């Protein structure tokens, strides 16, 4: 199990990854917005599919909360593209942490060395590029997205 090197209130580890369409996603390009980084172990698995579909289904809610939600796994760009098409995900960027293999998950302290993929985790980065939420989830359960949305709504009120 990863030790989770993500600390609340600390500046986030910046990264650049390619999405399912081969376009670069650089975290610091989203300064001024909140970013939900939703790590999932592997594409083409049932729980990960539920996790990514939930991001897609809640895109309007995220938009209303000035939040960009992205999925991250160790799968290749072509695999992410085929998977996104299969799940009918059109608005959510699915990022490939393929090479160096699991490098971003490793940077965030959530890479599972023995299995070769990340923990299931959500990281929320605020407008100032600080981590404001970090949680690991059971591998066999999709994260409760309502928990994240409630957290974002509370932050907006504050």
C-alpha positions as CSV (number, residue, x, y, z in Angstrom):
1,X,0.0,0.0,0.0
2,X,1.3,3.4,-0.9
3,X,2.2,5.7,2.0
4,X,0.4,8.6,0.5
5,X,2.9,11.4,0.4
6,X,0.1,13.9,-0.3
7,X,-0.3,16.3,2.6
8,X,-3.2,18.7,3.1
9,X,-2.2,22.3,2.8
10,X,1.0,21.5,0.9
11,X,1.7,22.6,-2.6
12,X,0.7,19.9,-5.1
13,X,3.2,17.9,-7.1
14,X,2.9,19.3,-10.7
15,X,2.8,16.9,-13.6
16,X,2.1,16.7,-17.3
17,X,0.4,13.6,-18.7
18,X,-1.3,12.8,-22.0
19,X,-5.1,12.3,-22.0
20,X,-7.0,9.7,-24.0
21,X,-6.8,11.9,-27.1
22,X,-3.0,12.4,-26.8
23,X,-3.4,16.0,-25.6
24,X,-1.1,17.2,-22.8
25,X,-2.7,18.0,-19.4
26,X,-0.4,20.1,-17.2
27,X,-1.7,20.5,-13.7
28,X,-0.4,24.0,-13.1
29,X,-2.2,25.2,-16.3
30,X,-5.4,25.0,-14.2
31,X,-4.4,27.5,-11.5
32,X,-7.5,29.4,-10.6
33,X,-9.6,26.3,-10.8
34,X,-10.1,23.4,-8.4
35,X,-8.8,20.1,-9.8
36,X,-10.0,16.6,-8.7
37,X,-7.4,14.0,-9.5
38,X,-9.2,10.7,-9.4
39,X,-6.6,7.8,-9.4
40,X,-7.9,4.4,-10.4
41,X,-5.9,1.1,-10.8
42,X,-6.7,-0.1,-14.3
43,X,-9.0,0.7,-17.3
44,X,-11.3,-2.1,-18.4
45,X,-12.3,-3.0,-14.9
46,X,-15.8,-2.7,-13.4
47,X,-15.1,-0.5,-10.4
48,X,-12.8,1.8,-12.3
49,X,-15.5,2.1,-15.0
50,X,-18.0,3.1,-12.3
51,X,-15.5,5.7,-10.9
52,X,-14.8,7.3,-14.3
53,X,-18.5,7.3,-15.4
54,X,-19.4,9.1,-12.2
55,X,-16.9,11.9,-13.1
56,X,-18.5,12.2,-16.5
57,X,-22.0,12.1,-15.2
58,X,-21.2,14.9,-12.7
59,X,-19.4,17.2,-15.1
60,X,-22.0,20.0,-15.0
61,X,-21.8,19.9,-11.2
62,X,-18.1,20.1,-11.3
63,X,-18.3,23.0,-13.8
64,X,-20.6,24.9,-11.5
65,X,-18.1,24.5,-8.7
66,X,-15.2,25.7,-10.9
67,X,-13.7,22.2,-10.8
68,X,-12.0,20.1,-13.4
69,X,-12.1,16.4,-12.7
70,X,-9.6,14.0,-14.3
71,X,-9.0,10.3,-14.1
72,X,-5.5,8.9,-13.8
73,X,-4.2,5.3,-14.3
74,X,-1.2,3.5,-15.6
75,X,-2.9,2.5,-18.9
76,X,-1.5,3.6,-22.3
77,X,-3.1,6.4,-24.3
78,X,-4.6,4.1,-26.9
79,X,-6.1,1.9,-24.2
80,X,-7.6,5.0,-22.5
81,X,-9.0,6.2,-25.8
82,X,-10.7,2.9,-26.5
83,X,-12.0,2.6,-22.9
84,X,-13.4,6.2,-23.0
85,X,-15.2,5.4,-26.3
86,X,-16.5,2.2,-24.8
87,X,-17.8,4.0,-21.7
88,X,-19.1,6.9,-23.8
89,X,-16.9,9.4,-21.9
90,X,-16.6,12.5,-24.0
91,X,-16.0,15.4,-21.5
92,X,-13.7,13.9,-18.9
93,X,-10.0,13.7,-19.5
94,X,-8.6,10.2,-18.7
95,X,-4.8,10.6,-18.2
96,X,-2.2,8.0,-18.9
97,X,0.4,7.6,-16.2
98,X,2.1,4.9,-18.3
99,X,5.7,6.1,-18.7
100,X,7.6,6.3,-16.6
101,X,5.3,3.6,-15.4
102,X,3.1,4.9,-12.6
103,X,5.5,7.9,-12.2
104,X,2.8,10.3,-11.0
105,X,1.2,7.7,-8.7
106,X,4.7,7.1,-7.3
107,X,5.3,10.9,-6.9
108,X,2.0,11.1,-4.9
109,X,3.1,8.0,-2.8
110,X,0.2,5.8,-3.9
111,X,1.9,3.4,-6.4
112,X,1.5,-0.3,-5.6
113,X,4.8,-1.7,-6.6
114,X,3.9,-5.3,-6.5
115,X,0.8,-5.0,-8.7
116,X,2.2,-2.2,-10.9
117,X,-0.7,0.2,-10.5
118,X,-2.0,3.0,-8.2
119,X,-4.2,2.9,-5.2
120,X,-7.7,4.1,-5.7
121,X,-7.6,7.7,-4.4
122,X,-9.0,11.2,-4.8
123,X,-6.9,14.3,-4.5
124,X,-8.4,17.7,-4.6
125,X,-6.2,20.7,-5.5
126,X,-7.4,24.2,-4.9
127,X,-7.1,27.3,-7.0
128,X,-3.8,28.1,-5.4
129,X,-2.3,24.7,-6.2
130,X,-2.5,23.4,-2.6
131,X,-3.9,20.0,-1.7
132,X,-7.2,20.4,0.2
133,X,-8.5,16.8,0.2
134,X,-6.8,13.4,0.0
135,X,-8.4,10.0,0.5
136,X,-7.5,6.4,-0.2
137,X,-10.4,4.0,-1.0
138,X,-10.9,0.3,-0.9
139,X,-9.8,-1.3,-4.1
140,X,-13.1,-3.1,-4.6
141,X,-15.4,0.0,-4.1
142,X,-15.9,3.1,-6.2
143,X,-15.3,6.3,-4.3
144,X,-18.3,8.2,-3.0
145,X,-18.4,11.1,-5.4
146,X,-21.2,12.8,-3.3
147,X,-18.6,13.1,-0.5
148,X,-16.3,15.1,-2.9
149,X,-19.1,17.2,-4.3
150,X,-20.3,18.1,-0.7
151,X,-16.7,19.0,0.2
152,X,-16.5,21.3,-2.9
153,X,-19.8,22.9,-2.1
154,X,-18.7,23.5,1.6
155,X,-15.5,25.1,0.3
156,X,-17.4,27.4,-2.1
157,X,-19.6,28.6,0.8
158,X,-16.6,29.3,3.1
